[in-house]
Amino acid sequence: MDIIKQNELAWDKRVDDGICWTIPVSSEDIKNARNGVFDIKLTSEKSVPRSWFPLNLKGVKILCLACGGGQQGPILAAAGGEVTVFDISISQLKQDELVAKRENLNLETIKGNMCDLSRFKENTFDIVFCPVAVTYISDVNPVFKESYRVLKKNGKFMFGTVNPYIYLFDGKKWDEGIFQVSNKLPFNSFDELNEEEATEFIKNKNAIEYSHTLEDLIGGQIIAGFKIDKFYEDIDKDEICKYSSKYFATRAVK
């Protein structure tokens, strides 16, 4: 099946359902960003440290990669960045366009697959900002290689992801707060579904998720040529976070 198309439909549906990552930022958020104060996320709860960004974002070229939803892109544009939002979901991109029109922001939106940045020339961007998104693709390495290519020398790659250990547990029991190890890693959503369940899963426009090895998530950045210089872990409201962090974020330099 077309995995990219399925996940495009899934995220369009999530916009219709109004999940938290599809809700545009407020005018107050934009006002604060214009005054140099902003709060954006690569993962769930923790904000990206302000020190990860230049003191002045004016003229800084930023690619918000798989980052639609009317949140990070508009904030960075209001702070002075020259922002391009690149996402597979038209509905997510429309949220960015809504904020840009509402707040008179200069922001470009482009529909596309995060693994293929061929429309962008080498050495184009100062920052590539990629929040939790690679869980929806089977191979993360093209994302790292392409991000490295389109960044300028000394450019920054900011990346957030789930910790792959979460996919060890039975999904249905997880929803009941029971953490039973039943899956092998690497994992994808169909591994714990029978044929009937898989058909229903697709019909309901659910997103297909993949786990990745730490060797790929961290080592893949290094192989692409990056030097990782910043790192933090994060949690959300899941019961599992009583026992371990669920996310991590890195900053890497070209």
LUMKE-306770 format. One record per atom (N, C-alpha, C): residue number from 1; atom name; x, y, z. Coordinates in steps of 0.1 Angstrom, whole numbers, plus 5000, padded with zeros to 4 digits. Layout:
N
n|atom|x|y|z
NUM|CA|X|Y|Z
...
// end
This chain:
254
n|atom|x|y|z
1|N|5008|4988|5000
1|CA|5000|5000|5000
1|C|5009|5012|5000
2|N|5003|5024|4997
2|CA|5010|5037|4997
2|C|5010|5042|5011
3|N|5021|5040|5018
3|CA|5022|5044|5032
3|C|5021|5059|5033
4|N|5028|5066|5024
4|CA|5028|5081|5025
4|C|5014|5086|5023
5|N|5006|5081|5014
5|CA|4992|5085|5011
5|C|4984|5082|5023
6|N|4985|5071|5029
6|CA|4977|5067|5041
6|C|4980|5077|5053
7|N|4992|5080|5055
7|CA|4995|5090|5066
7|C|4991|5104|5062
8|N|4991|5107|5050
8|CA|4986|5120|5046
8|C|4971|5121|5049
9|N|4964|5111|5046
9|CA|4949|5110|5049
9|C|4947|5111|5064
10|N|4956|5103|5071
10|CA|4955|5103|5086
10|C|4957|5117|5092
11|N|4966|5124|5087
11|CA|4969|5137|5093
11|C|4958|5147|5089
12|N|4953|5146|5077
12|CA|4941|5154|5073
12|C|4930|5152|5083
13|N|4928|5139|5086
13|CA|4917|5136|5095
13|C|4920|5141|5109
14|N|4932|5141|5113
14|CA|4935|5146|5126
14|C|4932|5161|5128
15|N|4934|5168|5116
15|CA|4930|5182|5116
15|C|4915|5184|5118
16|N|4908|5175|5111
16|CA|4893|5176|5113
16|C|4889|5172|5127
17|N|4897|5163|5133
17|CA|4894|5159|5147
17|C|4899|5169|5158
18|N|4907|5178|5153
18|CA|4912|5188|5163
18|C|4922|5184|5173
19|N|4931|5174|5170
19|CA|4941|5170|5180
19|C|4950|5182|5182
20|N|4958|5181|5193
20|CA|4966|5192|5198
20|C|4976|5197|5188
21|N|4982|5188|5180
21|CA|4992|5193|5171
21|C|4987|5199|5158
22|N|4974|5201|5158
22|CA|4968|5207|5146
22|C|4961|5221|5149
23|N|4963|5225|5162
23|CA|4956|5238|5166
23|C|4965|5250|5164
24|N|4961|5259|5156
24|CA|4970|5271|5153
24|C|4973|5279|5166
25|N|4984|5285|5166
25|CA|4988|5294|5178
25|C|4979|5306|5178
26|N|4979|5312|5190
26|CA|4971|5324|5192
26|C|4978|5337|5187
27|N|4970|5348|5186
27|CA|4976|5361|5183
27|C|4985|5365|5193
28|N|4983|5362|5206
28|CA|4991|5365|5217
28|C|5005|5358|5215
29|N|5005|5346|5211
29|CA|5018|5339|5208
29|C|5026|5346|5198
30|N|5019|5350|5187
30|CA|5026|5357|5176
30|C|5031|5371|5181
31|N|5023|5378|5189
31|CA|5028|5391|5194
31|C|5041|5389|5202
32|N|5041|5379|5211
32|CA|5053|5376|5219
32|C|5065|5373|5210
33|N|5062|5364|5200
33|CA|5073|5361|5191
33|C|5079|5373|5184
34|N|5071|5382|5180
34|CA|5075|5394|5174
34|C|5084|5402|5183
35|N|5082|5401|5196
35|CA|5090|5408|5206
35|C|5102|5399|5211
36|N|5104|5388|5204
36|CA|5116|5380|5206
36|C|5114|5369|5217
37|N|5102|5367|5221
37|CA|5099|5357|5232
37|C|5090|5347|5225
38|N|5095|5334|5224
38|CA|5087|5324|5218
38|C|5090|5310|5225
39|N|5080|5302|5223
39|CA|5080|5289|5230
39|C|5075|5278|5220
40|N|5085|5270|5215
40|CA|5081|5260|5205
40|C|5086|5247|5210
41|N|5081|5236|5204
41|CA|5084|5223|5209
41|C|5089|5214|5197
42|N|5099|5205|5200
42|CA|5103|5195|5191
42|C|5097|5181|5196
43|N|5092|5181|5208
43|CA|5087|5168|5214
43|C|5073|5171|5219
44|N|5071|5170|5232
44|CA|5057|5171|5238
44|C|5056|5182|5247
45|N|5062|5181|5259
45|CA|5060|5191|5270
45|C|5071|5202|5271
46|N|5084|5197|5269
46|CA|5095|5207|5271
46|C|5096|5216|5259
47|N|5099|5228|5262
47|CA|5102|5238|5251
47|C|5116|5236|5246
48|N|5119|5239|5234
48|CA|5132|5239|5228
48|C|5140|5251|5235
49|N|5151|5248|5241
49|CA|5159|5259|5248
49|C|5161|5271|5238
50|N|5159|5283|5242
50|CA|5161|5295|5234
50|C|5175|5296|5229
51|N|5184|5290|5237
51|CA|5199|5291|5233
51|C|5202|5282|5221
52|N|5193|5273|5217
52|CA|5195|5265|5205
52|C|5194|5274|5192
53|N|5187|5285|5193
53|CA|5185|5294|5182
53|C|5194|5306|5182
54|N|5197|5313|5171
54|CA|5204|5325|5171
54|C|5197|5336|5180
55|N|5204|5345|5185
55|CA|5197|5356|5193
55|C|5188|5364|5184
56|N|5192|5366|5172
56|CA|5183|5373|5163
56|C|5180|5364|5151
57|N|5167|5362|5149
57|CA|5163|5353|5138
57|C|5160|5361|5125
58|N|5162|5374|5125
58|CA|5159|5381|5113
58|C|5167|5377|5101
59|N|5161|5372|5090
59|CA|5168|5368|5078
59|C|5173|5354|5079
60|N|5171|5347|5090
60|CA|5175|5333|5091
60|C|5166|5324|5083
61|N|5171|5316|5074
61|CA|5163|5308|5066
61|C|5160|5294|5073
62|N|5147|5291|5075
62|CA|5143|5280|5083
62|C|5134|5271|5075
63|N|5137|5258|5075
63|CA|5128|5248|5069
63|C|5122|5241|5081
64|N|5108|5242|5082
64|CA|5101|5235|5092
64|C|5096|5222|5085
65|N|5103|5211|5088
65|CA|5102|5199|5080
65|C|5092|5189|5087
66|N|5081|5185|5079
66|CA|5070|5177|5084
66|C|5065|5184|5097
67|N|5062|5197|5095
67|CA|5060|5206|5107
67|C|5048|5215|5105
68|N|5037|5210|5097
68|CA|5025|5218|5096
68|C|5017|5218|5108
69|N|5007|5226|5108
69|CA|4998|5226|5120
69|C|4995|5240|5125
70|N|5002|5250|5119
70|CA|5000|5264|5124
70|C|5006|5267|5137
71|N|5017|5260|5140
71|CA|5023|5262|5153
71|C|5038|5267|5152
72|N|5047|5258|5150
72|CA|5061|5262|5150
72|C|5065|5272|5139
73|N|5060|5269|5127
73|CA|5063|5278|5115
73|C|5059|5292|5117
74|N|5047|5295|5121
74|CA|5043|5309|5123
74|C|5050|5316|5134
75|N|5053|5309|5145
75|CA|5061|5314|5156
75|C|5075|5319|5151
76|N|5082|5310|5144
76|CA|5095|5313|5139
76|C|5095|5325|5129
77|N|5084|5325|5121
77|CA|5083|5336|5111
77|C|5080|5349|5118
78|N|5072|5349|5129
78|CA|5069|5361|5136
78|C|5082|5366|5143
79|N|5091|5357|5147
79|CA|5103|5360|5154
79|C|5114|5366|5144
80|N|5110|5366|5131
80|CA|5119|5372|5121
80|C|5125|5362|5111
81|N|5123|5349|5112
81|CA|5128|5339|5103
81|C|5121|5339|5090
82|N|5129|5335|5080
82|CA|5123|5333|5066
82|C|5120|5319|5065
83|N|5107|5316|5067
83|CA|5102|5302|5070
83|C|5095|5296|5058
84|N|5099|5283|5056
84|CA|5092|5274|5047
84|C|5087|5262|5055
85|N|5074|5260|5054
85|CA|5068|5248|5061
85|C|5066|5238|5050
86|N|5071|5226|5053
86|CA|5071|5215|5043
86|C|5064|5203|5050
87|N|5052|5198|5044
87|CA|5045|5188|5051
87|C|5037|5180|5041
88|N|5034|5168|5044
88|CA|5026|5159|5036
88|C|5011|5162|5036
89|N|5006|5168|5046
89|CA|4992|5171|5048
89|C|4988|5185|5044
90|N|4979|5186|5034
90|CA|4974|5199|5029
90|C|4966|5205|5041
91|N|4959|5197|5048
91|CA|4951|5203|5059
91|C|4960|5209|5070
92|N|4971|5203|5073
92|CA|4981|5208|5082
92|C|4987|5221|5077
93|N|4990|5221|5064
93|CA|4996|5234|5058
93|C|4986|5245|5058
94|N|4973|5242|5056
94|CA|4963|5252|5057
94|C|4962|5259|5070
95|N|4966|5252|5081
95|CA|4966|5258|5094
95|C|4977|5269|5095
96|N|4989|5266|5088
96|CA|4999|5276|5088
96|C|4995|5288|5079
97|N|4988|5285|5068
97|CA|4984|5296|5060
97|C|4973|5305|5067
98|N|4965|5298|5075
98|CA|4955|5306|5082
98|C|4962|5316|5092
99|N|4972|5311|5099
99|CA|4979|5320|5109
99|C|4986|5331|5101
100|N|4993|5327|5090
100|CA|5000|5337|5082
100|C|4991|5348|5077
101|N|4979|5345|5072
101|CA|4970|5355|5067
101|C|4964|5363|5079
102|N|4961|5356|5089
102|CA|4955|5363|5101
102|C|4965|5373|5107
103|N|4978|5370|5107
103|CA|4988|5378|5114
103|C|4997|5386|5104
104|N|4994|5385|5091
104|CA|5002|5392|5081
104|C|5017|5387|5082
105|N|5019|5374|5082
105|CA|5032|5368|5082
105|C|5037|5364|5068
106|N|5050|5366|5066
106|CA|5056|5361|5053
106|C|5061|5347|5056
107|N|5053|5337|5050
107|CA|5056|5323|5053
107|C|5052|5315|5041
108|N|5060|5306|5037
108|CA|5058|5297|5025
108|C|5054|5283|5029
109|N|5044|5277|5023
109|CA|5040|5264|5026
109|C|5042|5255|5013
110|N|5047|5243|5015
110|CA|5049|5234|5003
110|C|5045|5220|5008
111|N|5037|5213|4999
111|CA|5033|5200|5002
111|C|5044|5190|4997
112|N|5048|5181|5005
112|CA|5058|5171|5000
112|C|5062|5161|5011
113|N|5069|5151|5006
113|CA|5074|5140|5014
113|C|5087|5144|5021
114|N|5088|5142|5034
114|CA|5100|5147|5041
114|C|5113|5139|5037
115|N|5112|5128|5030
115|CA|5123|5120|5026
115|C|5129|5126|5013
116|N|5122|5134|5006
116|CA|5126|5140|4993
116|C|5126|5155|4993
117|N|5137|5161|4995
117|CA|5138|5175|4995
117|C|5145|5180|4982
118|N|5143|5173|4971
118|CA|5150|5176|4959
118|C|5146|5189|4953
119|N|5135|5195|4957
119|CA|5131|5208|4952
119|C|5140|5219|4958
120|N|5147|5216|4968
120|CA|5156|5226|4974
120|C|5170|5224|4970
121|N|5177|5235|4968
121|CA|5191|5234|4964
121|C|5200|5232|4976
122|N|5212|5227|4974
122|CA|5222|5225|4985
122|C|5225|5239|4992
123|N|5228|5238|5005
123|CA|5232|5250|5012
123|C|5222|5261|5011
124|N|5209|5258|5014
124|CA|5198|5268|5013
124|C|5194|5273|5027
125|N|5194|5265|5037
125|CA|5188|5268|5050
125|C|5198|5269|5061
126|N|5195|5278|5070
126|CA|5203|5279|5082
126|C|5199|5270|5093
127|N|5186|5266|5093
127|CA|5180|5257|5103
127|C|5170|5248|5096
128|N|5171|5235|5099
128|CA|5160|5226|5096
128|C|5154|5221|5110
129|N|5141|5224|5111
129|CA|5134|5221|5124
129|C|5124|5210|5121
130|N|5127|5198|5128
130|CA|5119|5186|5125
130|C|5114|5180|5138
131|N|5101|5183|5142
131|CA|5096|5177|5154
131|C|5092|5163|5151
132|N|5086|5156|5161
132|CA|5082|5142|5161
132|C|5075|5139|5148
133|N|5081|5133|5138
133|CA|5075|5130|5125
133|C|5080|5118|5119
134|N|5093|5114|5122
134|CA|5099|5102|5115
134|C|5092|5089|5119
135|N|5084|5090|5130
135|CA|5077|5078|5134
135|C|5067|5073|5123
136|N|5064|5082|5113
136|CA|5055|5079|5102
136|C|5061|5075|5089
137|N|5075|5073|5090
137|CA|5082|5068|5078
137|C|5090|5056|5082
138|N|5093|5047|5072
138|CA|5100|5034|5075
138|C|5115|5036|5076
139|N|5120|5046|5070
139|CA|5135|5047|5070
139|C|5138|5062|5072
140|N|5146|5065|5083
140|CA|5149|5078|5087
140|C|5161|5084|5080
141|N|5169|5075|5075
141|CA|5182|5080|5069
141|C|5181|5090|5058
142|N|5171|5088|5049
142|CA|5170|5099|5038
142|C|5167|5113|5044
143|N|5160|5113|5055
143|CA|5157|5126|5061
143|C|5169|5133|5066
144|N|5178|5125|5072
144|CA|5191|5131|5077
144|C|5200|5135|5066
145|N|5201|5127|5056
145|CA|5210|5130|5044
145|C|5205|5142|5037
146|N|5191|5143|5034
146|CA|5186|5154|5027
146|C|5187|5167|5036
147|N|5184|5166|5049
147|CA|5185|5178|5057
147|C|5200|5183|5057
148|N|5209|5174|5058
148|CA|5223|5178|5057
148|C|5226|5185|5044
149|N|5221|5180|5033
149|CA|5224|5186|5020
149|C|5219|5200|5019
150|N|5206|5202|5024
150|CA|5200|5215|5021
150|C|5205|5226|5032
151|N|5212|5222|5042
151|CA|5217|5231|5052
151|C|5230|5238|5047
152|N|5231|5250|5051
152|CA|5244|5257|5049
152|C|5254|5251|5059
153|N|5267|5254|5056
153|CA|5278|5250|5066
153|C|5275|5257|5079
154|N|5277|5250|5090
154|CA|5274|5254|5103
154|C|5259|5256|5106
155|N|5250|5251|5096
155|CA|5236|5251|5099
155|C|5232|5241|5109
156|N|5220|5243|5115
156|CA|5216|5235|5127
156|C|5204|5226|5122
157|N|5204|5213|5126
157|CA|5194|5204|5124
157|C|5188|5201|5138
158|N|5175|5205|5140
158|CA|5168|5203|5153
158|C|5158|5192|5151
159|N|5159|5182|5159
159|CA|5151|5169|5156
159|C|5145|5164|5169
160|N|5132|5160|5168
160|CA|5126|5154|5180
160|C|5120|5140|5175
161|N|5119|5131|5184
161|CA|5114|5118|5181
161|C|5110|5110|5194
162|N|5102|5100|5192
162|CA|5098|5091|5203
162|C|5110|5082|5206
163|N|5111|5078|5218
163|CA|5121|5067|5221
163|C|5115|5054|5216
164|N|5123|5046|5209
164|CA|5117|5034|5202
164|C|5112|5023|5212
165|N|5116|5024|5225
165|CA|5112|5014|5234
165|C|5097|5013|5236
166|N|5090|5024|5233
166|CA|5075|5024|5235
166|C|5068|5014|5227
167|N|5074|5010|5216
167|CA|5067|5001|5206
167|C|5069|4986|5210
168|N|5076|4984|5221
168|CA|5077|4970|5227
168|C|5064|4965|5232
169|N|5055|4974|5236
169|CA|5043|4970|5244
169|C|5031|4968|5236
170|N|5022|4959|5240
170|CA|5010|4956|5233
170|C|5001|4969|5233
171|N|4997|4973|5221
171|CA|4990|4985|5219
171|C|4976|4986|5226
172|N|4968|4975|5226
172|CA|4955|4975|5232
172|C|4956|4975|5247
173|N|4966|4968|5253
173|CA|4968|4968|5267
173|C|4973|4981|5272
174|N|4982|4987|5263
174|CA|4987|5001|5267
174|C|4975|5010|5270
175|N|4965|5010|5261
175|CA|4953|5019|5263
175|C|4946|5016|5277
176|N|4949|5005|5282
176|CA|4943|5001|5295
176|C|4953|5004|5307
177|N|4964|5009|5303
177|CA|4974|5012|5314
177|C|4982|5000|5318
178|N|4982|4990|5309
178|CA|4990|4978|5312
178|C|5001|4977|5302
179|N|5014|4976|5307
179|CA|5025|4976|5298
179|C|5031|4962|5297
180|N|5026|4955|5287
180|CA|5030|4941|5284
180|C|5039|4940|5272
181|N|5051|4936|5274
181|CA|5060|4934|5262
181|C|5055|4923|5253
182|N|5053|4927|5241
182|CA|5048|4917|5231
182|C|5053|4918|5217
183|N|5060|4930|5214
183|CA|5064|4933|5201
183|C|5079|4932|5200
184|N|5084|4929|5188
184|CA|5098|4930|5185
184|C|5101|4943|5178
185|N|5113|4948|5180
185|CA|5118|4960|5173
185|C|5128|4957|5163
186|N|5128|4964|5151
186|CA|5119|4975|5148
186|C|5104|4970|5146
187|N|5095|4979|5147
187|CA|5080|4976|5147
187|C|5073|4985|5137
188|N|5062|4980|5132
188|CA|5053|4989|5125
188|C|5039|4985|5129
189|N|5029|4994|5126
189|CA|5016|4993|5132
189|C|5009|4980|5128
190|N|5012|4974|5116
190|CA|5006|4962|5112
190|C|5011|4950|5119
191|N|5022|4951|5126
191|CA|5027|4939|5133
191|C|5018|4933|5143
192|N|5009|4941|5149
192|CA|5000|4935|5159
192|C|4986|4935|5155
193|N|4983|4936|5141
193|CA|4970|4935|5136
193|C|4968|4923|5127
194|N|4956|4916|5128
194|CA|4953|4906|5119
194|C|4947|4912|5106
195|N|4944|4904|5096
195|CA|4940|4910|5083
195|C|4927|4919|5084
196|N|4918|4914|5092
196|CA|4905|4921|5094
196|C|4908|4935|5101
197|N|4916|4934|5111
197|CA|4920|4946|5119
197|C|4927|4956|5110
198|N|4936|4951|5102
198|CA|4944|4959|5093
198|C|4935|4967|5083
199|N|4925|4960|5078
199|CA|4916|4966|5068
199|C|4908|4977|5075
200|N|4904|4974|5087
200|CA|4896|4984|5095
200|C|4905|4996|5098
201|N|4918|4993|5101
201|CA|4928|5004|5105
201|C|4929|5013|5093
202|N|4930|5008|5081
202|CA|4932|5016|5069
202|C|4919|5024|5066
203|N|4908|5017|5067
203|CA|4895|5023|5064
203|C|4893|5035|5073
204|N|4897|5034|5086
204|CA|4895|5045|5096
204|C|4905|5056|5095
205|N|4914|5055|5085
205|CA|4924|5066|5082
205|C|4933|5068|5094
206|N|4937|5057|5100
206|CA|4947|5057|5111
206|C|4961|5059|5105
207|N|4970|5065|5113
207|CA|4984|5067|5108
207|C|4992|5054|5111
208|N|5000|5051|5101
208|CA|5009|5039|5102
208|C|5022|5044|5109
209|N|5026|5038|5120
209|CA|5038|5042|5127
209|C|5049|5031|5126
210|N|5061|5036|5127
210|CA|5073|5028|5127
210|C|5082|5031|5138
211|N|5088|5021|5144
211|CA|5099|5023|5153
211|C|5112|5023|5145
212|N|5122|5029|5151
212|CA|5135|5029|5145
212|C|5146|5026|5156
213|N|5157|5021|5151
213|CA|5167|5018|5161
213|C|5174|5031|5165
214|N|5180|5031|5177
214|CA|5188|5042|5182
214|C|5200|5044|5173
215|N|5205|5033|5167
215|CA|5216|5034|5158
215|C|5212|5042|5146
216|N|5200|5041|5141
216|CA|5195|5050|5130
216|C|5192|5064|5135
217|N|5185|5065|5146
217|CA|5180|5078|5150
217|C|5192|5087|5155
218|N|5202|5082|5161
218|CA|5213|5090|5165
218|C|5225|5087|5156
219|N|5229|5075|5153
219|CA|5240|5072|5145
219|C|5238|5076|5130
220|N|5225|5076|5126
220|CA|5222|5081|5112
220|C|5225|5095|5110
221|N|5223|5103|5120
221|CA|5227|5118|5119
221|C|5242|5119|5118
222|N|5249|5111|5125
222|CA|5264|5112|5125
222|C|5269|5107|5111
223|N|5263|5096|5106
223|CA|5267|5091|5093
223|C|5265|5101|5082
224|N|5254|5109|5084
224|CA|5250|5119|5074
224|C|5260|5130|5074
225|N|5268|5132|5084
225|CA|5278|5142|5085
225|C|5276|5152|5097
226|N|5266|5150|5104
226|CA|5263|5160|5115
226|C|5271|5157|5127
227|N|5273|5168|5135
227|CA|5279|5167|5148
227|C|5268|5170|5158
228|N|5264|5161|5167
228|CA|5253|5163|5176
228|C|5259|5171|5188
229|N|5253|5183|5191
229|CA|5259|5191|5202
229|C|5249|5194|5213
230|N|5236|5191|5212
230|CA|5226|5193|5222
230|C|5217|5181|5223
231|N|5211|5179|5235
231|CA|5203|5167|5237
231|C|5194|5170|5249
232|N|5181|5166|5248
232|CA|5173|5165|5261
232|C|5162|5154|5259
233|N|5157|5149|5270
233|CA|5146|5140|5270
233|C|5133|5147|5274
234|N|5121|5140|5271
234|CA|5108|5146|5275
234|C|5098|5135|5278
235|N|5087|5140|5284
235|CA|5076|5131|5287
235|C|5063|5137|5282
236|N|5052|5129|5283
236|CA|5039|5135|5282
236|C|5030|5129|5293
237|N|5017|5129|5291
237|CA|5008|5124|5301
237|C|5006|5109|5302
238|N|5012|5102|5293
238|CA|5011|5087|5293
238|C|5016|5081|5306
239|N|5009|5070|5310
239|CA|5013|5063|5322
239|C|5028|5059|5322
240|N|5032|5055|5310
240|CA|5046|5050|5308
240|C|5056|5060|5313
241|N|5053|5072|5312
241|CA|5062|5083|5316
241|C|5065|5083|5331
242|N|5058|5075|5339
242|CA|5061|5074|5353
242|C|5074|5065|5355
243|N|5077|5058|5344
243|CA|5088|5049|5345
243|C|5100|5053|5336
244|N|5098|5061|5325
244|CA|5109|5065|5316
244|C|5104|5076|5307
245|N|5113|5084|5303
245|CA|5110|5095|5293
245|C|5106|5088|5280
246|N|5097|5095|5273
246|CA|5091|5089|5261
246|C|5097|5095|5248
247|N|5103|5106|5249
247|CA|5108|5114|5238
247|C|5123|5118|5240
248|N|5129|5121|5229
248|CA|5142|5129|5230
248|C|5144|5138|5219
249|N|5152|5148|5221
249|CA|5154|5158|5210
249|C|5169|5160|5209
250|N|5174|5163|5197
250|CA|5188|5166|5195
250|C|5189|5179|5186
251|N|5201|5185|5188
251|CA|5205|5196|5179
251|C|5218|5191|5173
252|N|5219|5192|5160
252|CA|5231|5188|5153
252|C|5236|5199|5144
253|N|5249|5199|5141
253|CA|5255|5210|5133
253|C|5262|5204|5121
254|N|5260|5211|5110
254|CA|5266|5207|5097
254|C|5280|5212|5097
// end
